[in-house]
Amino acid sequence: MKILFATSEAYPLIKTGGLGDVAESLPRALSAHGLDARIVLPAYRRVLEQLTEPRILGWLDIATAAGPQVVRVLEASHPAFSASLFLIDAPALFDRDGGPYQHPDGYDWPDNAERFTVFSRAVAQLADDRLGIGWRADLVHANDWQTGLVPAYLSQLERPPRSVFTIHNIAYDCQFDMATFSHLQMPHSWWSMHLGEFYGRFSMLKAGLVFSDVVTTVSPTYAEEICTPAYGYGYAAVLQTNCDKLHGILNGIDAETWNPRTDPLLVAHYQRKSPIRPAKKKNRKALLQTMGAGKTAIDASVPLLGFIGRLVDQKGVDLLADTIPVVFENHDVQFVIIGTGHTHLEQRLSLLAQHYPDRLFLHLGYDEPLAHLLEAGSDMFVMPSRYEPCGLNQMYSMHYGTPPIVHTTGGLADTVVDASAENLRNGSATGFVFEYPEVQDLSTAISRALALHADPKAWMALMKTGMKQDFSWERSASEYIRLYRAPDSAADGNAADGNNA
């Protein structure tokens, strides 16, 4: 089965969020199952700089706002990918500094609608083997608004391959007015409330939802949440109308990269059946040393709580900032925070770090080695996201014997089993779950965690239960393959739990 995986980012070439991780891991898992999975992404400048000797496959005639343009298609390989890489090379649109969606100064590229419309047109032609390379896709898997038009353009083909469209975060879309719609020379029929028109504008995300054969999102609970006004960001009604083709499949994690037994970024390795505490203590020391902590803080025998993520309201960072002083007032603990994001939140955390120089250690930015040390060296991981489509760090944390403290939403609700008295007795508990994103609830959850941490035997049992959880892509890939191969996927219900979302 030939699968074309269309994405706007893929780790380690280019990444802004979870989509980049999925684009690297899922095609590899599909290939391991015997599918011919290939990745297509834009030929950003940063991507081309990391590839050696990409091969020219050919040229495609693509309609653009400036008229018909010739777009080059490249093929490349990279050690991180088992799948082949196709690159859509349109220098005027993608050969620029900055991120995949934003200018170096932080604002969105003003021509994003055109950039990803051209990309989607090229993907549809590539899937249809317009290059004549003898490879035609049986199915195209599109991801997020950047490829929302791919299913729409596939629908215009004489023999369209099936299409799957995955929502990684419905809060992000791309909308534009009628003038832009006309400028991009889209079919007039698409400007309809039944297709891509969305409250007087055109939505690339809605086009993906409507035109695709199957819609997936990255956890079963998130599939339910986005069908409600509270989490649907205006798309709840569209999803309710298309609920027969909506499926929630939990993302997996790269269990090779995130493995405390072999992780090259750790100073001490460990596993569930070997001594854990001595190795975690060594990683904790290395983490605090790297963060610039003094000897007193490094030698302190107090619980260490960690957080990694974008410093934005979605991740509950404002809630975390409000809660840290409350926790410090009531408990002798330390915090390590790694992330970057909104300036006002960076400033709040910086002020807190200055106020608590021996208790709160902050790294503004993302640092891969530090992230691995934090997962291994922390005693518990705090993840107070207001909403979280899937989340990966709570799964990394469990693998590293670092029980997570999470808000019950999206993929966090699907992966973390609360350490209630009953769940501790039956051996199913893996972390701590709180219901409302409020200071009282988060601080209470942290207090519960610290109380259990004071019982070494109970805490070790909790750690080991989390470490034996299977969050690999094997299960998730099998669910996707079932959807790919089903002639009418809607009849199967939800791919993750057997119920329609």
C-alpha positions in Angstrom: 0.0 0.0 0.0 1.4 3.4 -1.1 1.0 6.2 1.5 1.9 9.8 0.9 2.3 11.6 4.2 1.9 15.3 3.6 3.2 17.5 6.4 4.5 21.1 6.9 7.2 19.9 9.4 9.2 16.8 10.3 11.7 16.4 13.1 14.7 16.7 13.1 14.6 18.7 9.9 12.1 21.3 11.1 9.8 21.3 14.0 7.5 23.7 15.9 5.3 21.2 17.8 4.0 17.7 18.1 3.3 17.4 14.3 7.0 17.4 13.7 7.4 14.3 16.0 4.5 12.5 14.4 5.8 13.1 10.9 9.1 11.5 11.8 7.7 8.6 13.8 4.4 7.5 12.2 5.8 6.9 8.6 8.6 4.9 10.1 6.1 2.7 12.0 4.0 2.3 8.9 7.1 1.3 6.9 7.9 -1.3 9.6 4.4 -2.8 8.9 5.3 -3.2 5.2 3.6 -0.1 3.8 5.3 2.0 1.3 5.1 5.3 3.2 6.7 8.5 1.8 6.9 11.9 3.3 6.3 15.2 1.4 7.1 18.6 2.9 8.0 22.1 1.6 11.7 22.6 0.7 12.3 25.2 3.3 15.8 26.8 3.3 16.5 25.2 6.7 15.5 21.8 5.4 17.7 22.0 2.3 20.7 23.1 4.4 20.5 19.7 6.2 20.3 17.5 3.2 23.1 16.4 0.9 22.6 15.9 -2.8 18.8 15.8 -3.2 17.8 14.3 -6.5 15.6 16.2 -9.0 12.5 14.1 -9.7 10.9 16.6 -12.1 8.8 19.7 -12.4 5.1 20.4 -11.9 3.0 23.1 -13.5 1.2 24.7 -10.5 -1.4 27.5 -10.6 -0.3 30.3 -8.3 -1.6 33.8 -7.5 0.9 35.2 -10.0 -0.2 32.7 -12.7 1.1 29.2 -13.7 4.5 28.5 -12.2 6.9 25.6 -12.5 7.6 23.9 -9.2 10.5 21.6 -8.8 10.1 18.3 -6.9 13.1 16.8 -5.1 13.8 13.4 -3.5 16.2 13.1 -0.6 17.2 10.7 2.2 18.1 11.5 5.8 19.4 9.1 8.5 16.4 10.0 10.7 13.9 8.7 8.2 13.3 5.2 6.9 10.8 6.6 4.4 11.7 8.5 1.3 11.4 12.3 1.4 9.8 14.3 -1.3 10.3 18.1 -1.2 8.2 20.7 -3.0 10.7 23.3 -4.0 9.2 26.7 -4.7 11.9 29.2 -3.7 9.8 32.3 -3.8 7.5 30.8 -1.1 9.8 28.6 1.0 13.5 29.7 0.5 13.6 32.3 3.3 14.9 32.7 6.9 12.6 32.3 9.9 10.3 29.5 10.8 7.9 27.5 8.6 5.0 29.8 9.4 6.5 32.9 10.9 9.0 35.7 10.0 12.2 35.8 12.1 10.5 38.8 14.0 7.7 36.5 15.2 4.7 37.5 13.0 3.0 35.1 10.6 4.1 35.2 7.0 1.5 37.3 5.2 1.5 34.9 2.2 0.9 31.7 4.3 -2.4 31.1 2.4 -0.6 31.2 -0.9 2.4 29.2 0.3 0.3 26.2 1.5 -2.2 26.4 -1.3 0.6 25.9 -3.8 2.1 23.2 -1.6 -1.3 21.4 -1.5 -1.8 21.6 -5.3 1.7 20.1 -5.8 1.0 17.3 -3.3 -2.2 16.3 -5.1 -0.3 16.2 -8.4 2.5 14.2 -6.9 0.0 11.7 -5.4 -1.4 11.3 -8.9 2.0 10.6 -10.4 2.0 13.6 -12.7 5.8 13.3 -12.7 5.6 9.9 -14.3 7.9 8.2 -11.8 5.8 5.1 -11.5 4.6 5.8 -7.9 1.0 6.7 -7.4 -0.4 7.0 -3.9 -3.2 4.7 -2.7 -3.9 7.1 0.2 -2.8 10.6 1.1 -2.5 11.4 4.8 -2.7 15.2 5.3 -2.0 17.0 8.6 -3.4 20.3 10.0 -4.5 23.4 8.2 -1.3 23.7 6.2 -2.4 20.6 4.2 -6.2 21.1 4.5 -6.5 21.8 0.8 -4.9 18.5 -0.1 -8.1 16.5 0.2 -9.9 19.3 -1.7 -7.5 19.1 -4.7 -7.5 15.3 -4.6 -11.2 15.4 -5.1 -10.7 17.0 -8.5 -8.7 14.1 -9.8 -10.2 11.6 -12.2 -9.2 8.7 -9.9 -8.5 10.3 -6.5 -6.7 8.3 -3.8 -8.4 8.1 -0.4 -7.6 10.8 2.0 -7.1 11.0 5.7 -6.9 14.4 7.5 -5.5 14.6 11.0 -6.1 17.5 13.4 -3.2 18.0 15.7 -4.5 21.2 17.3 -7.8 22.6 16.2 -6.9 26.0 17.7 -4.7 26.8 14.8 -6.1 27.3 11.3 -5.8 29.6 8.3 -8.7 31.8 7.2 -8.8 34.5 4.5 -11.4 36.7 2.7 -13.1 36.4 -0.6 -10.5 38.6 -2.3 -7.7 36.2 -1.3 -9.8 33.2 -2.3 -10.3 34.7 -5.8 -6.6 35.7 -6.0 -5.6 32.1 -5.3 -7.8 30.9 -8.1 -9.7 28.3 -6.2 -12.9 26.7 -7.6 -15.8 29.1 -7.0 -18.0 26.2 -5.8 -15.7 25.8 -2.7 -17.0 29.1 -1.4 -20.0 27.4 0.2 -21.0 26.9 3.8 -21.1 23.2 3.0 -17.5 23.2 1.9 -14.8 25.7 2.8 -16.6 28.9 3.6 -16.5 29.6 7.3 -18.5 32.6 8.7 -17.8 34.8 5.7 -14.2 33.7 5.2 -12.5 30.6 3.8 -10.9 28.1 6.2 -8.2 25.7 5.0 -8.9 23.6 8.1 -12.6 23.3 7.3 -11.7 22.2 3.8 -9.6 19.4 5.2 -12.5 18.3 7.5 -15.1 18.4 4.7 -13.3 17.0 1.7 -11.3 14.2 3.4 -12.6 10.6 3.5 -11.5 10.1 7.1 -10.8 12.7 9.9 -8.6 11.7 12.8 -7.3 13.5 15.8 -4.6 12.6 18.3 -6.4 11.1 21.2 -9.9 9.7 21.9 -10.8 12.3 24.5 -9.7 15.2 22.3 -12.0 13.7 19.5 -14.9 14.1 21.9 -13.8 17.5 23.2 -13.5 19.2 19.8 -17.1 18.4 19.1 -18.1 20.8 21.9 -18.2 24.6 21.7 -15.8 24.8 24.6 -12.9 23.1 22.7 -14.1 23.2 19.1 -12.8 26.8 18.3 -15.9 27.3 16.1 -15.6 24.0 14.3 -17.8 21.9 16.7 -20.8 22.0 14.4 -18.7 21.0 11.4 -17.3 18.1 13.3 -20.7 17.0 14.6 -21.9 16.9 11.0 -18.9 14.8 10.1 -18.8 12.7 13.3 -19.3 9.5 11.4 -15.8 9.8 9.9 -14.1 11.2 13.0 -11.7 9.0 14.9 -9.4 9.6 17.9 -6.1 7.7 17.8 -3.6 8.4 20.5 -0.1 9.5 19.3 2.8 7.2 20.1 6.3 8.2 21.2 9.7 7.3 19.9 10.6 4.6 22.5 14.1 4.4 21.2 15.0 8.1 21.5 13.2 8.3 24.8 14.5 5.3 26.7 16.3 5.7 30.0 18.1 2.4 29.5 20.0 3.7 26.4 19.5 7.5 26.3 22.9 9.0 25.3 21.9 12.3 26.8 21.8 11.0 30.3 24.8 10.7 32.7 23.4 7.5 34.2 21.1 4.9 32.7 18.5 2.8 34.4 15.5 0.6 33.7 12.5 -0.8 35.6 14.3 -4.0 36.7 17.5 -2.3 37.8 18.3 0.2 40.6 16.5 3.4 39.7 17.0 5.9 42.5 20.9 6.1 42.2 20.7 6.8 38.5 18.0 9.4 38.8 20.0 11.1 41.6 23.0 11.4 39.3 20.9 12.8 36.5 19.3 15.3 38.9 22.7 16.5 39.9 23.8 16.9 36.3 20.5 18.8 35.5 20.9 21.2 38.4 24.6 21.8 37.6 23.7 22.6 34.0 21.0 25.0 35.2 23.5 26.9 37.3 22.3 25.8 40.7 24.6 26.3 43.7 26.0 23.5 45.8 23.4 23.9 48.5 20.6 23.5 46.0 22.3 20.6 44.3 22.9 18.8 47.6 19.4 19.4 48.9 17.4 16.2 49.5 14.1 17.6 48.4 11.7 16.6 45.7 12.4 18.1 42.3 9.4 19.0 40.0 9.9 19.6 36.3 8.1 21.3 33.4 9.0 21.4 29.7 6.8 23.2 27.1 5.8 26.2 25.3 5.3 29.1 27.7 1.7 29.9 26.6 -1.7 30.0 28.3 -2.8 26.7 26.6 0.0 24.9 28.6 -1.3 26.4 31.8 1.9 28.3 32.4 0.1 31.2 34.0 -1.6 28.7 36.3 1.9 27.2 37.1 3.3 30.7 37.9 0.4 31.4 40.3 0.8 28.0 42.0 4.6 27.9 42.5 4.6 30.4 45.4 1.8 28.5 47.1 3.7 25.2 46.8 6.9 26.8 48.0 5.0 28.2 51.1 3.8 24.8 52.1 6.5 22.4 50.9 10.2 22.1 50.7 10.7 21.4 47.0 12.5 22.7 43.9 11.3 23.4 40.4 13.0 23.3 37.0 11.3 24.9 34.0 12.5 24.7 30.4 10.6 26.5 27.6 10.0 29.6 25.5 6.9 31.4 24.5 5.0 34.6 25.3 7.1 37.4 26.6 4.8 38.2 29.5 5.0 34.6 30.8 8.8 34.5 30.3 9.0 37.7 32.4 6.7 36.3 35.1 8.8 33.1 35.4 12.1 35.1 35.3 10.9 37.3 38.2 9.9 34.1 40.2 13.3 32.6 39.5 14.9 35.8 40.8 12.7 35.7 43.9 13.5 32.0 44.6 17.1 31.7 43.4 17.8 28.4 45.2 14.4 26.8 44.5 13.3 27.7 41.0 15.6 27.2 38.0 14.6 28.5 34.6 16.0 28.0 31.1 14.3 30.2 28.5 14.6 28.3 25.2 14.5 24.7 24.2 17.5 22.5 24.8 17.2 18.8 23.9 19.9 17.5 26.2 18.4 19.5 29.1 15.0 18.1 28.3 16.2 14.5 28.6 18.0 15.3 31.9 14.9 16.9 33.3 12.8 13.9 32.5 15.3 11.6 34.1 16.4 13.8 37.0 13.0 15.1 38.2 10.9 13.3 40.8 7.6 14.4 39.2 6.6 16.2 36.0 3.9 19.0 36.1 1.7 19.4 33.0 -1.2 21.7 33.8 -2.4 22.3 30.2 -5.8 23.8 29.9 -6.3 21.6 26.8 -3.9 19.1 25.3 -4.8 17.3 22.1 -2.4 14.4 23.0 0.7 15.5 24.8 4.0 13.6 24.7 5.9 14.7 27.8 3.5 12.9 30.2 4.4 9.7 28.3 8.1 10.5 28.3 7.9 11.1 32.0 6.3 7.8 32.8 9.0 6.0 30.7 11.6 7.8 32.8 10.0 6.9 36.2 8.9 10.5 36.7 5.1 10.4 37.6 3.2 13.2 35.9 0.8 15.6 37.5 -1.8 16.5 34.8 -5.1 18.3 34.1 -7.7 15.8 33.0 -8.1 16.9 29.3 -7.4 15.4 25.9 -4.5 12.9 25.7 -3.6 13.6 29.3 -6.9 12.0 30.4 -6.3 9.1 28.1 -2.8 8.2 29.3 -2.5 9.0 33.0 -4.2 7.0 35.7 -4.8 8.9 38.9 -3.1 7.7 42.1 -6.4 7.3 43.9 -6.5 4.9 46.8 -8.3 2.3 44.7 -5.9 2.6 41.8 -2.9 2.4 44.1 -4.3 -0.8 45.6 -5.0 -2.4 42.2 -1.6 -1.3 40.7 -3.0 0.8 37.8 -2.0 4.3 39.0 0.7 6.1 37.0 0.4 9.8 38.1 -1.8 12.5 39.5 -4.9 14.0 37.8 -6.7 17.2 38.8 -10.1 18.2 37.4 -10.1 22.0 37.1 -7.3 24.3 35.9 -7.2 26.3 39.0 -4.5 27.0 41.6 -6.3 25.1 44.4 -6.7 22.0 42.2 -3.1 22.0 41.0 -1.6 22.7 44.4 -3.7 19.9 45.9 -2.5 17.5 43.2 1.1 18.4 43.9 0.5 18.0 47.7 -1.0 14.5 47.0 2.1 13.6 45.0 4.5 14.9 47.6 2.6 12.9 50.3 3.0 9.7 48.3 6.6 10.5 47.5 7.3 10.4 51.3 6.5 6.7 51.2 9.4 5.2 49.2 7.8 1.8 48.7 4.5 3.2 47.4 6.4 5.8 45.2 8.6 3.1 43.7 5.5 1.0 42.8 4.0 4.1 41.1 7.2 4.7 39.2 7.5 1.2 37.9 3.8 1.0 36.8 4.4 4.1 34.7 7.6 2.7 33.3 6.0 -0.5 32.0 3.3 1.4 30.0 3.5 0.8 26.2 3.2 4.1 24.4 5.1 3.0 21.3 3.9 3.7 17.8 3.2 0.0 17.2 -0.4 0.2 18.6 -1.2 3.6 17.1 0.2 2.6 13.6 -1.9 -0.5 13.7 -5.0 1.7 14.2 -4.1 3.9 11.4 -3.5 1.0 9.0 -6.9 -0.4 9.9 -8.4 3.0 8.9 -6.3 3.1 5.7 -7.5 -0.3 4.6 -11.1 -0.1 5.6 -13.3 0.6 2.5 -15.7 2.6 4.7 -13.9 3.6 7.8 -16.9 5.4 9.2 -18.6 2.1 9.7 -15.9 1.1 12.2 -16.7 3.8 14.7 -13.9 5.4 16.7 -10.6 3.8 15.8 -9.2 4.1 19.3 -12.1 2.9 21.5 -14.8 1.6 19.2 -17.2 4.5 19.8 -18.0 7.4 17.6 -16.6 10.6 18.8 
